[in-house]
Amino acid sequence: MVIIILLRILLLIAFAFLIYTAYKFFIDPKRKLDAAQERKEFYFYDDPENTKKNFLITYRGMLFEGEKYLGATEDSFEVLTINVSAQRPELLKGLERNDIYFLEEEILIRYPFSKIEWKYPLNRLNVLRLKDEDEHE
């Protein structure tokens, strides 16, 4: 009789653990990032409270990493500089200037005081943008 009760309790604990594990799996932001990258959707993976931890962005199947650097404003310490690089530059084929603008807007929504610096080869689109703006003036 006691053994049956213990087995039922163990079975109940195992079932609760299984539900908890499934719940943690489905709410994991890293899994959501991977799923968004496979579906070629936009997803911003970040821990805004941790300025030492880089953020990741997936957009159109491409993965970008942003390095955050803290600095002082007049009132507080904020993320003032962000260096963005592509994780796999060979996948950048088809990326346009408007895509860079979209990514900049999304970053600035989260870090309004920051100056965004694009690392090679992403910075080549910005150089071309500046040349085009100079020609139109």
Secondary structure, 3 states (H helix, E strand, C coil): CHHHHHHHHHHHHHHHHHHHHHHHHHHCHHHHHHHHHHCCCCEEECCCCCCCCCEEEEECCEEEEEEEEEEECCCCEEEEEEEEEECCHHHCCCCCHHHHHHHHHHHHHHCCCCEEEECCCCHHHHHHHHHHHHHHC
